[in-house]
Amino acid sequence: MNINYKETIIDFNKGSVILAGAGPGDIKQITLKVYQAIKQADVIIYDSLVNKKLLDISKKSSKKIFGGKTKNKRACSQKEINEWMLYYAKNKMRVLRLKGGDPSFFSRGSQEINFLKEKQIEYKVFSGITSSQQAILSSRISFYNSSNICNFITGHRKINDNSVSFDLKKIVNNKGRLIIYMGIGQIKKICSDLLDYGMNLNTKVYIVSNASLKSERVFSTSLIKSEELIIKNNILPPSIIIIN
């Protein structure tokens, strides 16, 4: 099949915002639509999990703004990000809000969409490959799960909030696969709660760090030994935890 290059060109209107997913990290895993959005953007507001090499695709004249977080602190607030999108869009610029993975997975994408709707700013959403998709592939486990249930959850509510934001009892009862984003720092509590609610201590756990990158590491262990493995191997974010 031959693809005409012109067929990949997107309509990126001046004064509009595109929320786009940059994929799990490997620059070869972005979509053609996201590639074209990066090339056309006048302003790029990007997160910490975005591969910085993608910025090389952009125009030299484009303005790059870091809108992510480092360690346990945000470089900026969500209010500031919203204000940047509004300001540059109002000034007839093509604004790209570039996020790691997919913009709809635990990335405040819905909040930003609601803000743009409220301010009557034209917007589009371009999906990306999520880190969990790559993590499942890298761990070589079957996509099939006998329960036909898959739970996608975030391991914390927000920066510096150590509480867990999901009902682990219900999750254990549904017997589905559990895929946890941003859960490395909470692994002790997560595993303890899962065991308290009746999950088998030998339940298989896979941890994929830096999914899709050359620095990717894949570990397998049991639920009871997860915390020990993370400490021993100094596993840090970004990592995906799959409890199977």
C-alpha positions as CSV (number, residue, x, y, z in Angstrom):
1,M,0.0,0.0,0.0
2,N,1.4,3.4,-1.0
3,I,0.6,6.4,1.2
4,N,0.6,9.8,-0.4
5,Y,2.5,12.2,1.9
6,K,-0.2,14.8,1.4
7,E,-2.7,12.4,3.0
8,T,-0.8,12.6,6.3
9,I,-1.0,16.4,6.5
10,I,-3.3,17.6,9.3
11,D,-5.5,20.7,9.6
12,F,-3.9,22.6,12.5
13,N,-5.7,25.9,12.5
14,K,-4.2,29.1,13.9
15,G,-5.8,29.9,17.3
16,S,-6.4,26.2,18.1
17,V,-5.0,23.7,20.5
18,I,-4.1,20.0,19.9
19,L,-3.8,17.7,22.8
20,A,-1.5,14.9,21.7
21,G,0.1,11.7,23.0
22,A,3.8,11.3,22.4
23,G,3.7,7.5,23.1
24,P,5.7,5.5,25.7
25,G,9.1,7.1,24.9
26,D,10.4,5.5,21.7
27,I,10.3,8.3,19.1
28,K,9.4,5.7,16.4
29,Q,6.1,5.0,18.2
30,I,4.4,8.3,17.6
31,T,1.5,8.5,15.1
32,L,1.7,10.3,11.8
33,K,-0.9,12.8,13.1
34,V,1.3,13.7,16.2
35,Y,4.4,13.9,14.0
36,Q,2.6,16.5,11.8
37,A,1.3,18.4,14.8
38,I,4.8,18.7,16.2
39,K,6.1,20.0,12.8
40,Q,3.3,22.6,12.5
41,A,3.0,23.8,16.0
42,D,4.0,27.4,16.9
43,V,4.0,26.6,20.6
44,I,4.6,23.2,22.3
45,I,3.8,22.7,26.0
46,Y,5.3,19.4,26.8
47,D,5.4,17.0,29.8
48,S,8.4,15.3,31.5
49,L,7.7,11.9,29.9
50,V,7.9,13.2,26.4
51,N,11.1,12.2,24.6
52,K,12.9,15.5,24.1
53,K,14.2,14.3,20.7
54,L,10.7,14.8,19.4
55,L,11.2,18.5,19.8
56,D,13.8,18.4,17.1
57,I,11.0,17.8,14.6
58,S,9.5,21.1,15.4
59,K,10.1,24.4,13.6
60,K,13.1,26.4,14.8
61,S,10.8,29.3,15.4
62,S,8.4,27.3,17.7
63,K,8.3,28.2,21.4
64,K,8.9,25.2,23.7
65,I,7.5,25.3,27.2
66,F,8.1,22.6,29.8
67,G,4.9,21.8,31.6
68,G,5.8,18.6,33.4
69,K,7.1,17.7,36.8
70,T,10.5,16.7,38.2
71,K,10.7,14.2,41.1
72,N,8.0,15.3,43.6
73,K,7.5,18.8,42.3
74,R,5.7,20.4,39.4
75,A,7.6,22.8,37.1
76,C,4.3,24.7,36.9
77,S,0.7,24.6,38.0
78,Q,-2.2,23.3,35.9
79,K,-3.5,26.9,36.1
80,E,-0.4,28.1,34.4
81,I,-0.7,25.5,31.6
82,N,-4.3,26.5,31.0
83,E,-3.3,30.2,30.9
84,W,-0.5,29.4,28.3
85,M,-2.9,27.5,26.1
86,L,-5.4,30.3,26.2
87,Y,-2.9,33.1,25.7
88,Y,-1.2,31.6,22.7
89,A,-4.4,30.4,21.1
90,K,-5.9,33.9,21.6
91,N,-2.9,35.2,19.8
92,K,-3.6,33.1,16.7
93,M,-0.9,30.5,17.3
94,R,-1.0,26.8,16.8
95,V,-0.7,25.3,20.3
96,L,0.4,21.7,20.9
97,R,-0.1,20.3,24.4
98,L,2.2,17.2,24.1
99,K,1.9,14.5,26.7
100,G,3.6,11.2,27.3
101,G,1.6,8.1,26.4
102,D,-2.0,8.9,25.5
103,P,-3.5,12.3,26.5
104,S,-6.6,10.5,27.9
105,F,-4.8,8.3,30.4
106,F,-4.2,10.0,33.8
107,S,-2.8,13.1,32.3
108,R,-5.4,15.8,33.2
109,G,-6.5,15.8,29.5
110,S,-10.2,16.0,30.5
111,Q,-9.5,19.0,32.7
112,E,-7.8,20.8,29.8
113,I,-10.5,19.9,27.4
114,N,-13.1,21.3,29.7
115,F,-11.1,24.5,30.1
116,L,-10.8,24.9,26.3
117,K,-14.5,24.3,25.9
118,E,-15.3,26.9,28.6
119,K,-13.0,29.4,26.8
120,Q,-14.5,28.5,23.4
121,I,-11.0,27.5,22.0
122,E,-11.0,25.1,19.1
123,Y,-9.2,21.9,20.0
124,K,-8.5,18.4,18.8
125,V,-7.2,15.3,20.6
126,F,-4.7,13.0,19.0
127,S,-4.2,9.6,20.7
128,G,-0.9,8.0,21.5
129,I,0.3,4.5,22.4
130,T,0.1,4.2,26.2
131,S,3.0,2.9,28.3
132,S,0.8,0.1,29.6
133,Q,0.3,-1.2,26.0
134,Q,4.1,-1.3,25.6
135,A,4.6,-2.8,29.1
136,I,2.2,-5.7,28.3
137,L,4.1,-6.4,25.1
138,S,7.5,-6.1,26.8
139,S,6.6,-8.4,29.6
140,R,5.4,-11.0,27.0
141,I,2.3,-11.9,28.9
142,S,-0.9,-12.8,27.1
143,F,-3.2,-10.0,26.2
144,Y,-6.0,-12.4,27.1
145,N,-7.3,-12.5,30.6
146,S,-9.8,-15.2,31.7
147,S,-11.9,-12.7,33.7
148,N,-12.2,-10.4,30.6
149,I,-11.6,-7.5,33.0
150,C,-8.7,-5.1,33.0
151,N,-8.3,-2.4,35.6
152,F,-6.3,0.7,34.8
153,I,-5.5,2.8,37.9
154,T,-3.2,5.5,39.0
155,G,-1.0,4.8,42.1
156,H,-1.5,8.3,43.6
157,R,-3.9,11.2,43.4
158,K,-1.4,14.1,42.8
159,I,2.0,15.4,43.7
160,N,2.9,15.0,47.4
161,D,-0.4,13.1,48.1
162,N,0.4,9.7,49.4
163,S,-3.2,8.4,49.5
164,V,-4.4,5.7,47.0
165,S,-7.3,6.8,44.9
166,F,-9.1,3.5,44.1
167,D,-11.1,0.9,45.9
168,L,-8.8,-2.1,46.1
169,K,-11.4,-4.4,47.6
170,K,-13.6,-4.1,44.5
171,I,-10.6,-4.6,42.3
172,V,-9.6,-7.8,44.1
173,N,-13.2,-9.1,43.9
174,N,-13.5,-8.6,40.1
175,K,-10.4,-10.8,39.6
176,G,-9.3,-8.7,36.6
177,R,-5.8,-7.8,35.5
178,L,-4.5,-4.8,37.4
179,I,-2.3,-2.2,35.5
180,I,-0.9,0.5,37.7
181,Y,0.5,3.8,36.5
182,M,2.7,5.8,38.9
183,G,2.6,3.2,41.6
184,I,6.3,2.5,42.4
185,G,6.3,4.9,45.4
186,Q,3.1,3.3,46.7
187,I,4.0,-0.4,46.2
188,K,4.2,-1.3,49.9
189,K,0.6,0.0,50.6
190,I,-0.8,-1.3,47.4
191,C,0.5,-4.9,48.0
192,S,-0.4,-4.8,51.6
193,D,-4.0,-3.8,50.8
194,L,-4.3,-6.3,48.0
195,L,-3.2,-9.1,50.4
196,D,-5.6,-7.9,53.1
197,Y,-8.5,-8.1,50.7
198,G,-7.7,-11.7,49.8
199,M,-5.3,-11.6,46.8
200,N,-3.0,-14.6,46.7
201,L,0.5,-13.7,47.9
202,N,2.0,-15.7,44.9
203,T,0.0,-13.6,42.4
204,K,2.3,-12.8,39.4
205,V,3.6,-9.3,39.2
206,Y,5.5,-7.7,36.3
207,I,7.2,-4.4,36.5
208,V,8.4,-2.6,33.3
209,S,10.6,0.4,33.7
210,N,11.2,2.9,30.9
211,A,9.0,1.0,28.5
212,S,10.1,1.1,24.8
213,L,13.4,2.8,25.5
214,K,16.9,1.4,25.3
215,S,17.0,1.6,29.1
216,E,13.9,-0.5,29.4
217,R,14.0,-3.1,32.2
218,V,11.5,-5.9,32.8
219,F,11.1,-7.8,36.1
220,S,8.8,-10.5,37.2
221,T,8.1,-11.5,40.8
222,S,5.2,-12.4,43.1
223,L,3.0,-10.0,45.0
224,I,4.6,-10.7,48.3
225,K,8.1,-10.0,47.0
226,S,7.3,-6.9,44.9
227,E,8.5,-4.2,47.3
228,E,11.7,-6.2,48.0
229,L,12.4,-6.5,44.2
230,I,11.8,-2.7,43.7
231,I,14.2,-1.8,46.4
232,K,16.9,-4.3,45.5
233,N,16.9,-3.2,41.8
234,N,16.4,0.5,42.5
235,I,13.4,0.6,40.2
236,L,12.3,4.2,39.7
237,P,9.5,6.0,37.8
238,P,8.4,5.9,35.1
239,S,7.4,2.3,35.6
240,I,4.2,0.2,34.9
241,I,3.1,-2.4,37.4
242,I,1.1,-5.3,36.0
243,I,-0.6,-7.6,38.5
244,N,-1.8,-10.7,36.6
